[in-house]
Amino acid sequence: MRHFDIRKMKRRQFLKLMGSIAATPLMSQFSELAYGAGPFTDYRALVCVFLFGGNDAHNMIVPLDGRYATYAANRGPLALPQADLVANSVTDPVQGNFGLHPRMTQSRTLFNAGKLAVISNVGILLRPTTKADYTAKNQLPPQLFSHSDMQDHWQTAFPQAPVNDGWGGRLADLIQSANTGQLSVSISTASSGVFLKGNSAVAHQIGTYNAASPNTPIVQRIRAWRDWDTGANGAQPQNVYQNAITMPRANVLEDQFGDVATRSVTINDFILSSLYNGPDVSGNYTQKIPITTVFPAGNPLAAQLRSVAMMIAARQALGVKRQIFFVSVGGSFDNHSDQFDASGSALQPPVGAPLILYGKHADMLSQVDAGLKAFYDATVELGVQDKVTTFTESDFGRTLTSNGKGSDHGWGSHHLVMGGATLGKKIYGTFHNMQVGAGNPVDAGQGRLIPAYSVDQYAATLGKWMGANASDLNTVFPNLHNFPTTDLGFLA
């Protein structure tokens, strides 16, 4: 048996070893990525908007036919008033009239313009699953209804085993070679968890745009504790500080840290020079490609999407043909007991108005609504609206029934897909009957929806649009072959 001393390994050998260890649970499936996608002559980007906490999609879109009465009876205090839903209604050519949440008026505009679609009842599955399967616990995803587990399952699309990479990262592995520059396919404005982790592609994190200081770079350089330099023959503390972090070291782990730091410094400098002019003598920067679209102030999601828009604007300077972005809204969607609590609401209700229209969940949907519309308008300004597809993910849906002040953990949920390539003005999938119990064949209890579509199908449709072929998609999504349809048809 051959033995080796890790202390004598070369850097490339060490990286290869660590990559192999990280990928061990799925090494046989994921080590053979073809890297065959491309070369690409056009530009395309995916933007994942993760709604942490579990969005209550039962109130994001509501049927306005005879099912509304069933919805209202089961939702109790969570039910949105029918008149307010009618005022913000959309029409699917086959399934009829639905009401978007009354605080999502701009999503209605996008839907009616054919730029936004609703994908009905998507969730974590190992294979097509019926109520009988659920009752018998037949091949169910592990740890159903758990926040952390379901977040990971959505991001990895491989729930049956621990994995160290996400489906966004694996897709990035596949298409990384299509980019001509040094920038990664994967960019995050928030902690992306495992979604953007690949086997070879390394995600890069950028900062959130600050409207109060618009020329403050969304990437920062490593800075010495004092910002001064004594000249060519002086102490040059900035250089000393940077070299101390990035210099080669004898210890393999320390040397690897130096590699990561060096890469961060290099990429940040590259992004700075691509997005900004400067610094001037005062240390100030100005944006090379100003974006005039107004993003709503005080909206954390909109600020992240503004950063994404800046990266897309600089796509040619960055040398990218494909990009995958991750942005998120914090765990405020976990509305067990505050779904219609107006205390702290950004928009206080008029006297006598239904609190459900002004509570925490309504505020969060309003934030998503405004952020998505501003971002879409920015892509129009940049002339890439048909090249950028934005989609939502979330831990899970919620129960159709109320616990009195909110809703509890569910399973399947409805999601939004937005962009010029979206075949919008449509609800994909058969919308359920809003019943609870035996009358609803997809109710796992309390109105928890057994998903009709898997994350694999949803994500593979996005991956195909990005340029991955069928063989590649089955590698990125190992459970995809279990489902009869691999393209849900919502993208041109």
C-alpha positions in Angstrom: 0.0 0.0 0.0 1.3 3.4 -1.0 1.7 6.0 1.8 2.3 9.7 1.4 3.2 12.7 3.5 0.8 15.6 3.2 3.5 17.9 4.3 5.5 17.1 1.1 2.6 17.5 -1.3 2.7 20.2 -3.9 -0.1 22.8 -3.8 -1.9 21.4 -6.9 -1.8 17.9 -5.4 -3.2 19.2 -2.1 -6.1 21.0 -3.9 -6.9 17.9 -5.9 -6.9 15.8 -2.8 -9.2 18.3 -0.9 -11.5 18.5 -3.8 -11.8 14.7 -3.9 -12.5 14.5 -0.2 -15.2 17.1 -0.4 -16.9 15.4 -3.3 -16.6 11.9 -1.9 -20.4 11.2 -1.3 -21.2 11.9 -4.9 -17.7 11.5 -6.5 -18.8 8.8 -8.9 -21.6 10.9 -10.3 -20.0 14.3 -10.3 -16.4 13.8 -11.2 -17.2 13.1 -14.8 -18.7 16.5 -15.7 -18.2 16.9 -19.4 -17.3 20.6 -19.4 -18.8 20.3 -22.8 -21.2 23.2 -22.7 -20.2 26.0 -25.0 -18.3 27.7 -26.4 -21.0 30.4 -26.1 -21.4 33.4 -28.3 -24.2 35.0 -26.4 -24.6 36.1 -22.8 -27.0 34.5 -20.3 -27.4 34.7 -16.5 -29.4 33.0 -13.8 -30.3 34.9 -10.7 -31.5 32.8 -7.7 -33.6 34.7 -5.2 -33.8 32.6 -2.0 -36.6 33.4 0.3 -35.3 32.0 3.6 -37.8 30.9 6.2 -40.4 29.3 3.9 -42.6 31.6 1.9 -46.4 31.2 2.4 -47.2 30.9 -1.3 -50.9 30.1 -0.4 -51.1 33.9 0.0 -48.8 34.8 -2.8 -51.3 33.6 -5.4 -55.0 32.6 -4.8 -57.6 31.2 -7.2 -60.6 33.4 -7.6 -63.1 30.8 -8.9 -65.2 28.6 -6.6 -62.0 27.6 -4.8 -61.7 31.0 -3.1 -64.5 30.0 -0.6 -62.6 26.9 0.3 -59.4 28.8 0.6 -61.0 31.4 2.9 -62.6 28.7 5.1 -59.3 26.8 5.5 -57.1 29.9 6.0 -59.3 31.6 8.6 -57.6 34.8 9.8 -54.9 34.4 7.1 -57.3 34.7 4.2 -56.8 37.7 2.0 -60.0 39.6 1.2 -61.5 38.6 -2.2 -62.0 42.2 -3.3 -58.3 43.0 -2.8 -57.3 39.9 -4.7 -59.7 40.7 -7.6 -58.1 44.2 -7.8 -54.7 42.6 -8.4 -55.9 39.7 -10.5 -54.2 37.8 -13.3 -55.6 35.4 -15.8 -54.1 32.1 -17.0 -55.6 31.2 -20.4 -56.4 27.7 -19.2 -56.8 27.8 -15.5 -58.7 31.1 -15.2 -58.5 34.0 -12.8 -56.1 34.2 -9.8 -55.3 37.0 -7.4 -51.7 37.9 -6.7 -51.1 39.2 -3.2 -52.5 42.8 -3.1 -49.0 44.1 -2.2 -47.5 42.5 -5.4 -48.9 45.0 -7.9 -45.7 45.2 -10.0 -45.6 41.4 -10.3 -49.0 41.7 -11.8 -47.7 44.1 -14.4 -44.8 41.7 -15.3 -47.2 38.8 -15.4 -49.6 40.5 -17.8 -46.7 41.6 -20.0 -45.7 38.0 -20.3 -42.4 38.5 -18.4 -43.3 36.5 -15.3 -44.7 33.0 -14.8 -45.9 31.1 -11.7 -44.6 27.5 -11.3 -47.2 25.7 -9.2 -46.4 23.3 -6.4 -42.6 22.7 -6.6 -40.6 21.0 -3.9 -38.1 18.4 -2.8 -38.7 14.9 -4.2 -36.7 11.8 -4.9 -39.3 10.6 -7.4 -42.9 11.3 -8.3 -44.8 10.9 -5.0 -48.4 10.3 -4.1 -50.4 10.6 -0.9 -50.2 6.8 -0.5 -46.4 7.1 -0.8 -46.3 9.7 1.8 -48.5 7.7 4.2 -46.4 4.6 3.7 -43.2 6.8 4.0 -42.1 5.3 0.7 -38.9 6.9 -0.6 -39.5 10.4 0.9 -36.8 13.1 1.2 -35.2 13.0 4.6 -35.9 15.6 7.3 -39.1 16.9 5.7 -40.3 20.3 7.1 -36.9 21.1 8.7 -35.6 24.6 7.8 -31.9 23.8 7.5 -32.3 20.4 5.8 -34.9 21.7 3.2 -32.7 24.7 2.5 -29.8 22.4 1.7 -32.0 20.1 -0.3 -33.3 22.9 -2.5 -29.7 24.1 -3.0 -28.1 20.7 -3.6 -30.9 18.9 -5.5 -29.6 15.7 -4.0 -31.4 15.2 -0.6 -30.7 11.5 0.0 -27.0 11.9 0.8 -24.7 14.6 2.3 -23.0 16.6 -0.5 -20.6 19.5 -0.4 -21.7 21.2 -3.6 -24.9 22.7 -4.9 -26.7 22.4 -8.2 -25.7 26.0 -9.1 -22.1 25.1 -8.4 -22.2 21.9 -10.4 -23.8 23.8 -13.3 -21.0 26.4 -12.9 -18.4 23.6 -13.1 -20.0 22.6 -16.4 -19.9 26.0 -18.0 -16.9 27.6 -16.3 -14.6 27.1 -19.4 -17.0 29.2 -21.5 -15.9 32.4 -19.7 -12.8 33.9 -21.2 -11.9 36.1 -18.2 -10.6 35.2 -14.8 -14.0 35.8 -13.0 -16.0 32.9 -11.7 -19.3 31.9 -13.2 -20.7 32.1 -9.6 -21.3 35.3 -7.8 -23.1 35.8 -4.5 -24.3 39.0 -2.7 -25.1 37.0 0.5 -24.1 33.8 2.2 -25.1 31.3 -0.4 -24.8 28.2 1.7 -24.1 25.3 -0.6 -25.9 26.5 -3.7 -22.9 28.0 -5.5 -20.3 25.5 -4.3 -18.8 23.5 -7.2 -16.1 20.9 -7.5 -13.9 23.3 -9.6 -15.7 26.6 -10.0 -15.2 28.9 -7.0 -17.9 31.4 -6.1 -16.9 35.0 -5.5 -18.8 37.2 -3.1 -19.6 40.9 -3.8 -21.0 43.5 -1.5 -24.5 45.1 -1.4 -25.0 48.4 -3.3 -25.2 51.3 -0.9 -27.6 54.0 -2.3 -26.4 56.5 0.3 -22.8 56.1 -1.0 -23.3 55.0 -4.7 -19.7 55.2 -5.7 -18.5 53.0 -2.8 -17.2 49.9 -4.5 -19.2 46.7 -4.1 -15.9 44.9 -3.7 -13.2 45.9 -1.3 -9.5 45.6 -1.3 -7.4 44.2 1.6 -6.5 47.3 3.6 -3.7 47.9 6.0 -4.6 49.3 9.4 -3.3 52.7 8.3 -4.0 54.1 4.8 -0.6 55.7 4.1 2.5 55.1 2.1 5.9 56.7 2.6 7.0 56.4 -1.0 9.0 53.9 -3.1 11.7 53.6 -0.5 9.5 53.8 2.5 7.7 51.3 4.7 4.8 50.9 2.3 2.5 49.3 5.0 -0.2 48.4 2.4 2.3 46.2 0.5 3.7 44.7 3.7 0.3 43.8 5.0 -0.9 42.3 1.7 2.3 40.3 1.3 2.1 39.0 4.8 -1.3 37.5 4.0 -0.6 36.2 0.5 3.1 35.1 0.7 3.9 31.3 0.1 4.4 29.3 3.3 5.8 26.0 4.2 2.7 24.7 6.0 0.3 23.4 3.4 -2.8 24.7 5.1 -1.3 28.2 5.6 -0.2 28.1 2.0 -3.7 27.2 0.9 -5.1 30.2 2.9 -2.5 32.3 1.1 -3.8 31.0 -2.3 -7.4 31.9 -1.3 -6.3 35.4 -0.2 -4.3 36.0 -3.3 -7.2 35.0 -5.5 -9.5 37.3 -3.6 -7.2 40.2 -3.9 -6.7 39.5 -7.7 -10.4 39.1 -8.4 -11.4 42.1 -6.3 -8.9 44.3 -8.1 -10.2 42.9 -11.5 -13.8 43.7 -10.6 -12.8 47.2 -9.3 -11.1 48.1 -12.5 -13.9 46.7 -14.6 -16.8 48.5 -12.8 -15.1 51.7 -11.6 -12.9 54.5 -12.6 -10.4 55.4 -9.8 -9.3 55.8 -7.3 -8.6 59.5 -7.8 -6.1 61.4 -5.6 -8.7 61.5 -2.8 -9.3 57.7 -3.0 -12.7 58.0 -4.6 -14.3 55.9 -7.3 -17.0 56.5 -10.0 -19.0 53.9 -11.8 -18.0 53.3 -15.4 -21.5 52.2 -16.5 -24.0 54.2 -14.5 -27.5 52.5 -14.1 -30.3 55.0 -14.1 -33.1 52.6 -13.1 -34.3 53.6 -9.6 -34.1 50.8 -7.1 -36.4 51.2 -4.1 -34.6 52.6 -1.0 -34.7 50.7 2.2 -35.1 47.4 0.4 -32.3 44.9 1.1 -33.2 42.6 -1.8 -33.3 45.5 -4.2 -29.8 46.6 -3.0 -28.4 43.1 -3.7 -30.1 43.0 -7.1 -28.6 46.5 -7.9 -25.1 44.9 -7.3 -26.0 42.1 -9.7 -27.1 44.6 -12.3 -23.8 46.3 -12.0 -21.9 43.1 -12.6 -24.1 42.3 -15.6 -23.5 45.8 -17.0 -19.8 45.1 -16.9 -20.1 41.7 -18.5 -17.9 42.5 -21.5 -15.1 44.0 -19.4 -15.3 41.0 -17.0 -15.0 38.6 -19.9 -18.1 36.5 -19.0 -20.6 34.7 -21.2 -22.5 32.8 -18.5 -23.1 33.8 -14.9 -25.1 32.4 -11.9 -26.0 34.8 -9.1 -27.3 34.2 -5.6 -29.2 36.8 -3.6 -31.5 36.3 -0.7 -34.1 37.6 1.7 -33.4 36.7 5.4 -35.5 34.3 7.5 -38.4 36.7 7.8 -40.6 34.3 5.8 -40.8 32.0 8.8 -44.2 33.4 9.9 -45.4 31.1 12.6 -46.9 33.8 14.8 -46.5 37.2 13.1 -48.0 36.8 9.6 -50.5 39.5 10.1 -48.9 41.3 13.0 -48.7 44.9 11.9 -46.3 46.0 14.7 -43.1 47.2 13.0 -44.8 47.0 9.6 -43.2 49.3 7.0 -46.7 50.3 5.9 -49.1 50.9 8.7 -52.7 49.9 8.0 -55.5 52.4 7.7 -58.0 52.3 10.6 -60.3 49.3 10.1 -58.2 47.7 7.3 -57.5 44.0 7.3 -54.2 43.4 9.2 -53.3 40.5 6.9 -52.7 43.1 4.1 -50.1 45.0 6.2 -48.4 42.3 8.4 -44.9 41.0 8.2 -45.5 38.5 5.4 -47.2 41.2 3.3 -44.2 43.5 3.9 -41.8 40.8 2.7 -43.8 40.1 -0.4 -43.8 43.8 -1.1 -40.0 43.9 -0.8 -39.7 41.0 -3.3 -42.3 42.6 -5.7 -40.5 46.0 -5.8 -37.0 44.4 -6.0 -37.9 42.1 -8.9 -39.6 44.9 -10.9 -36.6 47.3 -10.4 -34.2 44.5 -11.4 -36.2 43.6 -14.5 -36.3 47.3 -15.5 -32.5 47.5 -15.1 -32.1 44.5 -17.5 -34.2 46.4 -20.0 -32.0 49.4 -19.6 -29.0 47.3 -20.2 -30.6 45.5 -23.2 -30.3 42.0 -21.7 -33.8 41.4 -20.4 -34.1 38.3 -22.6 -30.6 37.1 -21.4 -31.3 37.2 -17.7 -33.7 34.8 -15.9 -34.6 35.4 -12.3 -36.3 32.7 -10.2 -37.3 32.1 -6.6 -36.5 29.3 -4.2 -37.5 28.9 -0.5 -37.2 26.3 2.2 -40.7 25.0 1.7 -44.3 26.1 1.5 -46.5 26.5 4.5 -49.7 24.9 5.8 -52.9 26.0 4.2 -54.5 26.0 7.7 -53.7 28.6 10.2 -52.3 28.2 13.7 -54.1 31.3 14.7 -51.4 34.0 14.0 -49.5 32.4 11.2 -48.8 29.2 9.3 -46.5 26.2 9.9 -43.9 24.3 7.9 -45.2 22.8 4.7 -43.7 21.1 1.6 -44.5 22.1 -2.0 -44.8 25.8 -2.9 -45.4 28.1 -5.8 -42.5 30.0 -7.3 -41.9 32.9 -9.7 -39.7 33.0 -12.8 -39.0 36.4 -14.4 -37.3 37.6 -17.5 -37.6 38.3 -21.2 -37.1 34.6 -22.1 -39.9 33.6 -19.7 -43.0 32.3 -21.4 -45.1 34.2 -18.9 -48.7 35.2 -18.4 -49.2 31.6 -17.3 -49.4 29.3 -14.3 -47.5 26.1 -14.9 -48.9 22.9 -13.4 -52.4 22.2 -12.2 -53.3 24.4 -9.3 -54.7 22.4 -6.4 -58.2 22.6 -5.1 -57.5 24.4 -1.8 -59.1 21.7 0.3 -57.6 20.1 3.4 -57.8 16.4 4.1 -59.2 13.5 2.1 -60.7 15.8 -0.6 -57.2 17.0 -1.7 -55.1 14.3 -3.3 -51.9 16.3 -2.7 -52.5 17.2 0.9 -50.0 15.6 3.3 -51.8 17.0 6.2 -53.0 20.5 7.3 -52.8 21.6 3.7 -49.1 20.7 3.2 -48.8 20.2 -0.5 -47.1 17.1 -1.9 -45.0 18.6 -4.7 -46.2 18.0 -8.3 -42.9 19.2 -9.7 -39.5 18.4 -8.3 -36.7 20.9 -7.7 -34.8 18.8 -10.3 -37.3 19.5 -13.0 -37.6 23.2 -12.1 -33.8 23.6 -12.0 -33.1 21.5 -15.1 -35.4 23.7 -17.1 -33.2 26.7 -16.0 -30.0 24.7 -16.7 -31.1 23.7 -20.2 -31.8 27.4 -21.0 -28.2 28.1 -19.8 -26.9 25.7 -22.5 -26.5 22.4 -20.7 -27.4 19.3 -22.7 -29.5 16.3 -21.5 -26.5 14.2 -20.5 -25.0 17.1 -18.6 -28.3 17.8 -16.8 -28.6 14.2 -15.6 -25.1 14.6 -14.1 -25.9 17.9 -12.4 -29.2 16.5 -11.2 -28.8 12.8 -10.3 -32.5 12.3 -9.6 -33.7 13.9 -12.8 -34.1 10.6 -14.6 -36.8 9.6 -12.1 -39.2 12.1 -13.5 -41.1 11.8 -16.8 -40.6 15.5 -17.8 -37.3 17.2 -17.6 -38.3 20.6 -19.2 -41.3 22.3 -17.7 -41.5 24.6 -20.7 -41.5 28.0 -19.0 -38.4 29.3 -20.9 -38.0 30.1 -24.6 
